[in-house]
Amino acid sequence: MDPKIRILIADDVKLNLVIVKAVLTRNIEQVEVFEASNGSEAVDLYKQHPIDLIVMDVMMPECDGLEATRQIREIESGTGNHTPIIALTAGALKEEREKCFAAGMDDFLAKPVDPEMTMAVIKRYLRL
């Protein structure tokens, strides 16, 4: 049994990837972090690896976080699997939140990344 927690971070801004990864590696003992710079990469990594949780930027090139989430939910349909997907966005408006939930996301984090808030949200979905 592999005790590692596998978390996928999808964000086209390298600094955000670095910050979220640092928060995770500092706060979760056995974590393996996968990084994607757009939604297409996120979906591909999701297909290739068992992922426990996804932190998904909403606005990305090629395939945004909303579309990537819809694709992942389509893959999961009929399997009984449901990977928590947490939106990461600078648009903290109510409409933005509603779009995220409508696409199938489970929760919401506003940018800039707040380490304490990030871990509080992640702990809702993982047994840490």
N, C-alpha and C positions, 0 to 999 in steps of 0.2 A: 504494500500500500504506500503510495507516494503522498506524504503529508503536505507537499507544496500547495500553496494557493496560487492559482494562475490568474493574473489580471491583465487585461488588454487595455492599453491607453491609445486612443485615436485622437490626434490633434495635428494640424498642419503647422503649428508654431512650435519650433524646437524647444524654446524656453519653457512652454507649458508642459511639454513631455518631460523635460528634465525636472521641473518642480514637482509634478505629480509623482513621478518615479521616486524622487528623493523622499517625499512624504510616505509613500508606501514602504520603501525599503527601511526607513527609520522606525516605522511603527508596526510592521508585520514581520514576524520572525522568519517564517519559511515562505517567501514570496518569489514567484517568477513573473517578471513583467515582460509583456510583448508590446512592441510599439508599432503603430501605423500612422502614416502621415496623411492618409485620406480614407474615405469610407470604403473604397474598393479594397484597399489593403486590409482594412479591419475585417471585412467579410471573409477575405481569403484566409487570414490568420484564424478566424473563428472556425472555419471549415477544417483547418489543419491541426488544431490543438484543442484539447478539452479546456475551456475557459470558465472560470468561476464567476467572474464579474467583468464588466466593460465600463470604462469611463470614456464617453463619446462626445467629442466636440460637435457642436451642431453645424457650424459653418466651415466646410472644408471644400477644397477643389475636387474635381472629378466626380465624386459621389459624396454628398453631404451626410451628416450624422443621422438625419431623419430617414433618408433613403436607405442607408446602411442598416439602420434599426429595422426598417420594414423588411429588408431582405433576410436579416437574421431571424426575425419572427416567422417569416415564411418557411425558412429551413426548419425551425423548431416545430411548426404546426404538425400535429399528428404524432409527435415523438414523446410528448409528455415533459420535454425539457423546457426550462425557462431560465435563461441566464439573465441576472439583473443587469440592466443597462442604465447608467447614470449620465444624464446630459451635463455637458460642461459648456457654458455659453456666457458671452458678455451681455446678451440680451435678456435681462432679468424681468422683462415685462410679462404681464399675465398671459398675453396672447402667445408669447414664446413658450411659456410653460405648457399651455394647452396644446400647442403643436407637438411638443415633445411627448406628452402623454398620449396624444392621438396616434403618434407613430409607433407607440409601443414601449417607450422608455418608462422606467420605474421610478426615477427620482431625478433631482435637479440640483446642480451646483452652479453658482454664479462665478464668473471671473472678476477680478483676479483670484487665483487659487488661494483659499484660506486653509492651511494645514489642519487646524482643529475641526473645522466644518467638514472638510473632505473625509477625515477619519470617522467623524460622527455618522455621516451618511453611509459610508462603506460598512461600518459595524452593524448597521441595520440589516444588511444582507448577507454578511459572512459571520461565521462563528469564530470570533477572535478572542 
